[in-house]
Amino acid sequence: MSQTRPELGTPTSYTFPKPRRITVGGGTVVAVDVPGQHLVSLRLVHPFGGAVEPLDAMGVSALTSEVLEDGPGGGSSLAPALERYGAEWVSRVSWDGFITGLDAPAGRLGEAVGLFTDAVRRPALKPDDIVGRRSQLLERFWLEAASAGTLAMRSLGGQLFTGRYATPLAGGPVRLADITPETVAAFHAERIASVAGTLVVVGDLSRVDLVELGKTVFGDAAPAPEREISEPAPPPGELPRVLIVDRPGSVQSALVIAHRAPSRSQVDLPRAEGISEVFGGMFTSRLNLELRERLGYTYGAGSRFDLRRDSGVFFMSTQVEADTTAHSVTSSLEQAAELRDSGVTEEELAAVREANTVGLPVSYSTARSIAGALVDMVVHDLPDDHVDRVRAGYERLTKEALDSAAAEYLHPEEAVVVVVGDAGRLRGPLADTGVGPVEVRTPDELWS
């Protein structure tokens, strides 16, 4: 029996739910009640990500995050203990935040939060557990770096920054190996156990006492101190320039072209991310159409911003056959220059608007996704109506706004080019492009 396809209606403008804020002791609870959403997402945000680590303890945040999963009893005890309440542990570290949390049924939230609080505030931190987790992180680092694309991205920091950002978030293999159990214990005591943080709670909260929840999680911990923001310095050297990370015999090249960008607070997000999508963020982007569809060099190419509290990075990335590497670099830089010179089309403008407005109800349809947005707001000190402001910014985007964004945010003349591939095969062709001086290093030399 055939059925008539329903007519598409006009998309309605999405409004992000307004969070409730409650000060409890030294911390703040930020909550969104979603009636009927019985899986509650809880996230505790501490403002101590990798960016504020001391240079003699790079990677301590990532290692501490891993060790917390060993729980208050040690020996990987947390996950099975939470399973008794139907809860799942969440922990991650970014450059700007240390986030722990859990997803749990609303009816078991109180029991699960008691265990969660013990895990965050009073973990066992057994030396053997810490050493074991450190070994796992080191092994994972090199396993992940076996991917040329991952190695290229991890090589980027040292080309754009001096200081902490020059080393990967997890500390790099040399720095991470130097972190002792005593260093982890000191970091945890100073930055996590004694600091209240901000508690994000999303789900059906009809039977949840948010004040009591905050008291349980925060205890007598102190308010988080203000973080001093200062722009990190760039490394010396000519721009643009090329770094080849040598992988002898490789028949493909992983390619990243990047330059510095403003910090999150300095960027007009709809304009910046809009122009990134036109350049490389959509399947119909300039970069993908050029490198994939017209030249046939790759299965896909993309670009995006990585925006932090004190700085940012704009990068494009792809993987190509070795013999097409040099032309892929020059073609990518030409696409960026052409976009700055000629601006966007009306079709590209319409695609950016639609991609960032029509799907918002689906994007924020779960407690996890709403909690993720709230965590982002907490980490970057964004207003409660941040999602609505960004959506409104996309709705009123014009061609002129995106054209000016291309001039403001795309700077191919300041780029560094990182290529992971066979240096013997690539050095000559890359030098012949005239993009800039070419340096060759091995993976072992990057973070020594």
C-alpha positions as CSV (number, residue, x, y, z in Angstrom):
1,M,0.0,0.0,0.0
2,S,1.6,3.3,-1.1
3,Q,1.6,6.3,1.2
4,T,1.9,9.9,0.4
5,R,5.0,11.5,1.7
6,P,4.1,14.3,4.2
7,E,4.8,17.9,3.3
8,L,7.7,19.5,5.0
9,G,6.7,22.4,7.3
10,T,8.6,25.5,7.9
11,P,11.4,24.9,10.5
12,T,10.7,26.7,13.8
13,S,13.3,28.6,15.7
14,Y,14.9,26.6,18.5
15,T,15.2,27.9,22.0
16,F,17.7,26.3,24.4
17,P,16.2,25.6,27.9
18,K,17.1,28.2,30.5
19,P,19.2,26.7,33.3
20,R,18.6,27.2,37.0
21,R,21.7,28.4,39.0
22,I,22.0,27.7,42.7
23,T,25.0,28.7,44.9
24,V,25.7,25.9,47.4
25,G,28.7,26.3,49.7
26,G,31.8,27.0,47.6
27,G,30.3,25.8,44.3
28,T,27.4,26.4,41.9
29,V,24.8,24.0,40.6
30,V,23.6,24.6,37.0
31,A,20.6,22.6,36.3
32,V,18.1,22.0,33.5
33,D,14.9,20.1,34.2
34,V,13.8,17.9,31.3
35,P,10.5,16.2,32.3
36,G,10.4,12.6,31.2
37,Q,14.1,12.3,30.7
38,H,14.8,9.7,33.3
39,L,18.5,9.3,32.6
40,V,20.2,12.1,34.4
41,S,23.5,13.5,33.2
42,L,25.7,15.0,35.9
43,R,29.0,16.8,35.2
44,L,31.4,18.3,37.7
45,V,33.6,21.0,36.1
46,H,37.0,22.1,37.6
47,P,38.8,25.0,35.7
48,F,42.1,23.2,35.6
49,G,42.8,21.7,32.2
50,G,46.1,21.0,30.5
51,A,46.8,24.7,29.8
52,V,47.5,25.6,33.4
53,E,49.8,22.6,34.2
54,P,53.3,23.4,35.2
55,L,55.9,22.6,32.6
56,D,57.6,20.1,34.8
57,A,54.3,18.2,35.2
58,M,52.8,18.2,31.7
59,G,50.2,15.4,31.4
60,V,49.3,15.3,35.2
61,S,45.7,16.3,34.5
62,A,45.2,13.5,31.9
63,L,46.9,10.9,34.2
64,T,44.8,12.0,37.2
65,S,41.6,11.8,35.2
66,E,42.5,8.2,34.3
67,V,43.4,7.3,37.9
68,L,40.1,8.5,39.3
69,E,38.5,5.5,37.5
70,D,40.3,3.2,40.0
71,G,37.8,4.6,42.5
72,P,37.9,5.0,46.3
73,G,38.9,1.4,46.7
74,G,41.5,1.3,43.9
75,G,42.1,-1.4,41.4
76,S,39.6,-0.2,38.7
77,S,36.8,-0.5,41.3
78,L,34.7,2.4,40.2
79,A,33.0,1.3,37.1
80,P,31.6,-2.0,38.5
81,A,30.5,-0.2,41.6
82,L,28.5,2.3,39.6
83,E,26.9,-0.4,37.5
84,R,25.0,-1.5,40.6
85,Y,23.1,1.7,40.3
86,G,22.8,1.6,36.5
87,A,25.3,4.5,36.3
88,E,28.2,5.1,33.9
89,W,31.3,7.1,34.8
90,V,32.4,10.0,32.6
91,S,35.8,11.7,32.8
92,R,37.8,13.9,30.4
93,V,40.3,16.7,30.3
94,S,40.5,19.5,27.8
95,W,43.0,22.4,27.6
96,D,40.6,24.5,29.8
97,G,38.7,22.1,32.0
98,F,38.8,18.9,34.1
99,I,35.4,17.2,33.8
100,T,34.1,14.3,35.8
101,G,30.6,13.0,35.9
102,L,28.1,10.2,35.5
103,D,24.9,9.3,33.7
104,A,22.4,7.6,36.0
105,P,18.7,6.8,36.3
106,A,16.9,9.6,38.1
107,G,15.6,7.2,40.7
108,R,19.1,6.0,41.6
109,L,20.9,9.3,41.3
110,G,21.3,9.9,45.1
111,E,23.0,6.6,45.6
112,A,25.3,6.9,42.6
113,V,26.3,10.5,43.5
114,G,27.5,9.4,46.9
115,L,29.9,6.9,45.2
116,F,30.8,9.5,42.6
117,T,31.7,12.1,45.2
118,D,34.0,9.6,47.0
119,A,35.7,8.8,43.7
120,V,36.3,12.5,42.9
121,R,37.1,13.8,46.4
122,R,38.6,10.8,48.1
123,P,40.1,8.4,45.6
124,A,42.5,5.7,46.6
125,L,45.4,7.0,44.4
126,K,47.4,3.9,45.1
127,P,50.9,4.2,43.7
128,D,50.7,0.9,41.8
129,D,47.4,2.1,40.2
130,I,49.0,5.4,39.1
131,V,52.1,3.7,37.7
132,G,49.9,1.2,35.9
133,R,47.7,4.0,34.4
134,R,50.8,5.9,33.4
135,S,52.1,2.9,31.5
136,Q,48.7,2.5,29.8
137,L,48.7,6.2,28.7
138,L,52.2,5.9,27.3
139,E,51.4,2.8,25.4
140,R,48.2,4.4,24.1
141,F,50.1,7.5,23.1
142,W,52.3,5.6,20.7
143,L,49.5,3.3,19.5
144,E,47.5,6.4,18.5
145,A,50.5,8.0,17.0
146,A,50.8,5.0,14.7
147,S,48.0,6.8,12.8
148,A,49.6,9.3,10.5
149,G,46.7,11.7,10.9
150,T,47.0,11.6,14.8
151,L,50.8,12.1,14.6
152,A,50.4,15.1,12.3
153,M,47.9,16.8,14.7
154,R,50.1,16.1,17.7
155,S,53.1,17.6,15.9
156,L,51.2,20.9,15.4
157,G,51.5,22.4,18.8
158,G,55.2,22.8,18.7
159,Q,54.9,24.7,15.4
160,L,52.4,27.2,16.7
161,F,53.2,27.7,20.4
162,T,56.0,27.8,23.0
163,G,55.2,26.7,26.5
164,R,52.5,24.2,27.5
165,Y,50.7,24.0,24.1
166,A,53.9,22.9,22.4
167,T,53.4,19.5,24.0
168,P,50.3,17.3,23.5
169,L,47.5,17.5,26.0
170,A,48.4,14.1,27.6
171,G,52.0,15.3,28.2
172,G,53.8,13.6,25.4
173,P,55.8,10.4,26.0
174,V,58.8,12.0,27.7
175,R,57.0,14.4,30.1
176,L,54.3,11.8,31.0
177,A,56.9,9.2,31.9
178,D,58.4,11.6,34.5
179,I,55.1,12.1,36.5
180,T,55.2,10.3,39.8
181,P,52.5,9.1,42.1
182,E,53.4,12.0,44.5
183,T,52.8,14.5,41.7
184,V,49.4,13.1,41.0
185,A,48.4,13.1,44.6
186,A,49.6,16.8,45.0
187,F,47.7,17.8,41.9
188,H,44.5,16.1,43.1
189,A,44.7,17.6,46.6
190,E,45.3,21.1,45.4
191,R,43.2,21.3,42.2
192,I,40.3,18.8,42.6
193,A,39.7,17.6,46.1
194,S,39.8,21.0,47.8
195,V,38.0,23.0,45.0
196,A,34.2,22.9,44.7
197,G,33.8,23.5,41.0
198,T,30.5,23.8,39.1
199,L,28.0,21.0,39.0
200,V,25.9,20.5,35.9
201,V,22.7,18.4,36.2
202,V,20.3,17.7,33.4
203,G,17.3,15.3,33.3
204,D,14.0,14.8,35.0
205,L,14.7,16.6,38.3
206,S,11.2,16.5,39.7
207,R,12.4,14.4,42.6
208,V,15.9,15.7,42.9
209,D,16.9,18.1,45.7
210,L,19.5,20.2,43.9
211,V,20.7,21.9,47.1
212,E,21.3,18.5,48.8
213,L,23.0,17.3,45.7
214,G,25.3,20.3,45.7
215,K,26.1,19.8,49.4
216,T,27.0,16.1,48.8
217,V,29.3,16.9,45.9
218,F,30.9,20.1,47.1
219,G,31.2,19.4,50.8
220,D,33.4,22.0,52.4
221,A,35.5,22.5,49.3
222,A,36.5,26.1,48.5
223,P,35.4,28.2,45.5
224,A,37.5,27.9,42.3
225,P,40.2,30.6,42.0
226,E,40.2,33.0,39.1
227,R,42.4,31.8,36.2
228,E,44.8,34.4,34.8
229,I,44.5,34.6,31.0
230,S,47.5,35.5,28.9
231,E,48.2,34.8,25.2
232,P,50.8,32.1,24.7
233,A,53.9,33.1,22.7
234,P,54.6,31.6,19.2
235,P,57.9,29.8,18.5
236,P,60.6,31.5,16.6
237,G,60.9,30.8,12.8
238,E,59.7,32.0,9.5
239,L,56.1,31.8,8.4
240,P,54.8,30.1,6.4
241,R,57.0,27.0,6.9
242,V,56.9,23.2,6.4
243,L,57.6,20.4,8.9
244,I,58.0,16.8,7.6
245,V,57.6,14.1,10.2
246,D,59.5,11.3,8.6
247,R,57.9,7.9,8.1
248,P,60.2,6.1,5.6
249,G,58.4,4.0,3.0
250,S,55.0,5.6,3.5
251,V,52.9,5.7,0.3
252,Q,50.5,8.3,1.8
253,S,50.9,11.6,3.5
254,A,48.9,13.0,6.4
255,L,48.7,16.7,5.9
256,V,47.7,19.5,8.3
257,I,47.8,23.2,7.5
258,A,47.2,25.5,10.5
259,H,47.7,29.0,11.9
260,R,47.0,30.8,15.1
261,A,43.5,32.1,15.7
262,P,41.9,34.4,18.4
263,S,40.6,33.0,21.7
264,R,37.0,31.8,22.2
265,S,35.9,35.1,23.8
266,Q,37.4,37.1,20.9
267,V,35.6,35.2,18.1
268,D,32.2,35.8,16.6
269,L,31.3,32.2,16.5
270,P,28.7,32.1,13.7
271,R,30.9,34.1,11.4
272,A,34.1,32.2,12.2
273,E,32.6,28.7,12.1
274,G,30.5,29.6,9.2
275,I,33.5,30.5,7.0
276,S,35.2,27.4,8.3
277,E,32.3,25.3,7.0
278,V,32.4,27.0,3.6
279,F,36.1,26.3,3.4
280,G,36.3,22.8,4.7
281,G,33.6,21.9,7.2
282,M,30.9,20.5,4.9
283,F,31.0,17.8,2.2
284,T,30.3,20.6,-0.4
285,S,33.1,22.8,1.0
286,R,35.7,24.4,-1.2
287,L,38.5,22.1,0.1
288,N,36.6,18.9,-0.3
289,L,35.3,19.7,-3.8
290,E,38.8,20.7,-4.9
291,L,40.9,17.9,-3.3
292,R,38.4,15.0,-3.5
293,E,36.0,15.8,-6.3
294,R,38.1,17.7,-8.9
295,L,41.6,16.4,-8.2
296,G,40.8,13.0,-6.8
297,Y,43.6,13.1,-4.3
298,T,41.7,12.1,-1.1
299,Y,38.6,10.5,0.3
300,G,37.9,13.7,2.2
301,A,39.3,17.0,3.6
302,G,38.1,19.2,6.4
303,S,38.8,22.2,8.5
304,R,37.7,23.6,11.9
305,F,38.6,25.9,14.7
306,D,40.0,24.8,18.1
307,L,39.2,27.7,20.3
308,R,40.6,28.0,23.9
309,R,40.3,30.5,26.6
310,D,43.6,32.2,25.8
311,S,44.2,31.4,22.1
312,G,43.0,29.4,19.2
313,V,44.0,27.4,16.2
314,F,42.4,27.1,12.7
315,F,43.5,24.0,10.7
316,M,42.6,22.0,7.7
317,S,43.6,18.3,7.4
318,T,43.5,15.5,4.9
319,Q,45.4,12.4,3.8
320,V,46.7,12.0,0.2
321,E,48.9,9.8,-1.9
322,A,52.5,10.7,-1.4
323,D,53.1,11.9,-5.0
324,T,50.2,14.4,-4.7
325,T,51.3,15.9,-1.4
326,A,53.0,19.1,-2.7
327,H,50.1,19.9,-5.1
328,S,47.7,19.3,-2.2
329,V,49.5,21.8,-0.1
330,T,49.5,24.5,-2.8
331,S,45.9,23.8,-3.8
332,S,44.7,24.1,-0.2
333,L,46.5,27.4,0.3
334,E,45.1,28.7,-3.0
335,Q,41.6,27.8,-1.9
336,A,42.0,29.8,1.3
337,A,43.4,32.8,-0.6
338,E,40.6,32.6,-3.2
339,L,37.9,32.5,-0.5
340,R,39.4,35.6,1.1
341,D,39.5,37.4,-2.2
342,S,36.2,36.4,-3.8
343,G,34.0,35.7,-0.8
344,V,31.1,33.2,-0.5
345,T,28.2,32.4,-2.8
346,E,24.6,32.7,-1.9
347,E,24.3,28.9,-2.0
348,E,27.1,28.5,0.5
349,L,25.5,31.1,2.8
350,A,22.2,29.2,2.7
351,A,23.9,25.9,3.4
352,V,25.7,27.3,6.5
353,R,22.5,28.8,7.9
354,E,20.5,25.6,7.4
355,A,23.2,23.3,8.8
356,N,23.4,25.3,12.1
357,T,19.7,26.0,12.7
358,V,17.3,23.3,11.3
359,G,18.9,20.4,13.3
360,L,19.2,22.1,16.7
361,P,16.1,20.3,18.2
362,V,17.8,17.0,17.4
363,S,21.2,18.2,18.5
364,Y,19.9,19.0,22.0
365,S,17.4,16.2,22.3
366,T,19.2,14.2,25.1
367,A,20.3,15.0,28.6
368,R,23.9,14.3,27.6
369,S,23.9,16.8,24.7
370,I,22.3,19.6,26.9
371,A,24.8,18.8,29.6
372,G,27.6,19.0,27.1
373,A,26.5,22.5,26.0
374,L,26.3,23.6,29.7
375,V,29.8,22.3,30.4
376,D,31.0,24.3,27.4
377,M,29.3,27.5,28.8
378,V,30.9,26.9,32.3
379,V,34.4,26.2,30.9
380,H,34.4,29.3,28.7
381,D,32.3,31.7,30.9
382,L,29.6,31.9,28.3
383,P,26.1,33.4,29.1
384,D,23.2,31.0,29.8
385,D,21.6,32.0,26.5
386,H,24.8,31.3,24.5
387,V,23.1,28.6,22.3
388,D,20.3,31.0,21.4
389,R,22.7,33.8,20.7
390,V,24.7,31.6,18.3
391,R,21.5,30.3,16.6
392,A,20.3,33.9,16.1
393,G,23.7,34.8,14.8
394,Y,23.4,32.0,12.1
395,E,19.9,33.1,11.3
396,R,20.9,36.6,10.5
397,L,24.2,35.8,8.7
398,T,24.7,37.7,5.5
399,K,27.1,37.2,2.6
400,E,28.9,40.4,3.7
401,A,29.4,39.0,7.2
402,L,30.9,35.8,5.9
403,D,33.1,37.6,3.4
404,S,34.5,39.8,6.2
405,A,35.0,36.6,8.3
406,A,37.2,35.2,5.5
407,A,39.4,38.2,5.6
408,E,39.5,38.3,9.5
409,Y,40.0,34.6,10.3
410,L,41.8,33.0,7.3
411,H,45.5,33.7,7.2
412,P,47.3,31.3,4.8
413,E,50.3,33.6,4.8
414,E,50.8,32.7,8.5
415,A,50.4,29.0,8.2
416,V,52.5,26.1,9.2
417,V,52.3,22.9,7.1
418,V,52.8,19.6,8.9
419,V,53.3,16.5,6.7
420,V,53.7,13.0,8.0
421,G,55.2,10.9,5.3
422,D,58.4,9.7,3.6
423,A,60.8,12.6,3.8
424,G,63.1,11.2,1.1
425,R,60.2,11.3,-1.3
426,L,58.6,14.6,-0.1
427,R,61.3,17.0,0.8
428,G,62.3,18.0,-2.8
429,P,58.7,18.6,-4.1
430,L,57.7,20.5,-1.0
431,A,60.7,22.7,-1.1
432,D,59.9,23.4,-4.8
433,T,56.5,24.8,-3.9
434,G,58.2,27.8,-2.4
435,V,55.7,27.8,0.5
436,G,58.5,28.2,3.0
437,P,61.6,26.5,4.6
438,V,61.3,22.8,5.0
439,E,62.4,20.9,8.2
440,V,62.6,17.2,8.7
441,R,62.2,15.5,12.1
442,T,61.5,11.9,13.3
443,P,58.6,11.2,15.6
444,D,61.1,10.4,18.5
445,E,62.5,13.9,18.1
446,L,59.3,15.8,18.5
447,W,58.9,15.8,22.3
448,S,62.3,15.0,23.5
